[in-house]
Amino acid sequence: MKDERLTAWVHGLVQGVGFRWWTRSRALELGLVGHATNHADGRVLVIAEGPREHLEALLALLRGDRTPGRVTLVVESWDTARGDLTGFVER
């Protein structure tokens, strides 16, 4: 099974509330690599690579009601993993 790449733009009150740390923790629990990055417009960009089922689990968590702050929308796209990521970091 080939790894895939999830790109998710997370909208809402997701900066300054521990959202990136929380996302990193969930991603590491799922064995994913990637990063969560704040953007000037208030969104958080999450890029993760790994098995599709683990990425779908992360996406469900991002959309769940247990995230820090308040998520109003998650827009995702899928691609083939590039294999250029190690660990999972907050940016």
Order of alpha helices (4+ residues) and beta strands (2+ residues): beta-alpha-beta-beta-alpha-beta-beta
